[in-house]
């Protein structure tokens, strides 16, 4: 029988604290709490989607019930408790989706279960996902149990919207804020998955996927699976930008050079080519703004670290930064910002962008005019 496909986000979901991507401040604190027997009775994990909140909750549940913890405070993966956790048969972990179970009766049912001690292991862990979706009455019904649960019970609340949770709940929890995962961490994890799956992937392709995911590892894994489905065992940069409808770096490098040298024909023809490929003018102008910002960042070696691209592309940025003056780049950003702001209200949106491009193309001529007047 053919093996069933499992998406990368599930197949390569971290099973230990060490393998959690980009949340070292959270995993280190939790490991130290376990090691020093200093665990709180309630945790609140906050952060954007796909950054590891539920994953860390499951790893914590497995680790505190492990019978043979390693010196690094990691679960052994071989004792009876770990085996039951890994197979999804453990009775020591209970997950509730508050988005669909948000009534008082759902919480009362949960509170009834809390009274029963675990049969195997030392703790029962209750994970409530999207906890901000609970009704006000459900929150109030939950308060007393959350404040004084039985010694074997640990609550882990997970949410993407901390501001929607009432202060009385916040005050009873130890709060952990999960960060958006850095681009390098995401692309590194995707490279690991590609190696495991015998997929060859361009470094720049993985970086584009990581950028598109906007700090969410689950989103990045989903996009990666989509690219593998399209390209087979090879994920190329060209495949990624075509499928994700992303403008190639080369267009922006070419345009910026043309703007800097007052090559108006190249500017207008390149913009026309971009429109003919189906790209939106607003998408283009915001991308150009980001590109000009990146060129400006490369003006100084101290700010070069803010650029999250591959080494090859970074060298192109450095070369272009040397060719463009600070005043030219800054004035370009001002024009782009005004174009971006007025784009949606403009009746002729193409003309709006073209006027902005022409203004940028003649910036250097304007900058030279005062000097010419002095010479005259």
C-alpha positions, 0 to 999 in steps of 0.5 A, a space after each residue: 500500500 502506498 504511504 500516505 503523504 504527510 505535510 512537512 509542517 506535521 512531519 517535521 514538527 519539533 519533538 524536543 526543546 532543542 529542535 524548536 526553531 527560533 524561540 530559544 528564550 522560551 525553551 530555555 526558560 521552560 527547561 530551567 523551570 523543569 530542572 529546578 522544579 519551578 513550574 507554574 500552574 498556568 502558562 499563556 503562550 502568545 504570538 503570531 500564527 505558526 511560530 511554535 506555541 502549540 508545539 512548545 506546549 506539547 513538548 512541555 507536556 511530554 517532558 514533565 511526564 518523562 521518567 528518564 529525563 536527560 541531563 539537558 532536560 529533554 524527554 528520553 522518547 523511550 519510556 512508556 510515557 514518551 511512547 504514549 505521547 509520540 503515538 498520540 495515545 497519552 491520557 496526560 494531555 488534553 487539547 481544547 480548541 476554544 474557537 469551537 468550544 467557547 461556552 460555559 458548558 465546555 469549560 465546566 466539562 473541562 473543570 470536571 476532568 481536572 479533578 482526576 489524577 494521571 494514571 501514568 506520569 506526574 502531570 496532566 496538561 490542558 492546552 487551550 488553543 485560541 483562548 481569546 475566543 472564550 466567552 466572558 462567562 466561560 472566562 469567569 467560570 475558568 478563573 477559580 480553577 486556573 488560580 488554584 488547580 490540583 497539584 497534578 494539573 497544568 494549564 497552557 493557554 495559547 493565543 494570537 491575540 493577547 489583548 482580547 484576554 481579560 486581565 484577571 486571566 492574564 494575572 493568573 498566568 506566566 506569560 511567554 511572548 513568542 517571536 516571529 521566526 527570523 528569515 535565516 532560521 526559517 530558510 535553514 529549517 527548510 534546507 534541513 527538510 529539503 535534505 531529508 526529502 531528497 529535494 534540491 533547493 536553491 538557497 535564494 528560493 528558500 529565502 524567498 519562501 521564508 520572506 513570503 511566510 512573514 515569520 511563520 514556520 508553518 506557512 513556510 512549510 506549506 509554501 515549500 510543499 506547494 513548490 515541491 509539488 510543482 517542481 518535483 525534486 528541485 525547487 528553483 528560484 525561478 519556480 518560486 517567484 513565478 508561483 508566488 507572483 513575486 517580482 525578480 530582484 533583477 527588475 528592481 536593480 535594472 530600474 534603479 540603475 536606469 533611474 540613477 542614470 536618467 535612462 527614461 526609455 528603460 524605466 518606462 519600458 521595464 515598467 510596461 514589461 512588469 505590467 504585461 506580466 500581470 503584476 499590480 502597479 501598487 505591488 510594484 511601487 511598494 516593492 521598489 520602495 523596499 528595494 531603495 531602502 535596502 540600497 540605502 541600508 548598504 551605504 554603511 557597513 554597520 547597517 549591512 546586517 539589516 539586509 536579509 538576502 543571500 551573499 550574491 544578492 547582497 553584493 549586488 546591493 553593495 555595488 548599487 549603493 556605491 553608484 547612488 548618492 544618499 540624497 538621490 535615494 532619500 528623495 526617491 523614497 519620498 516620491 515612492 511614499 507619496 505615490 503609494 499613499 495616493 495610488 488607490 484614490 488615483 483615477 489613472 493608476 498607471 499614470 500615477 506610477 509613471 509620473 513617480 518614475 519620471 520624477 525619480 529619473 530626473 532627480 540627479 539632473 535637479 541635484 546638479 542644477 544648483 552647481 551648474 548655476 554656480 559655475 555659470 
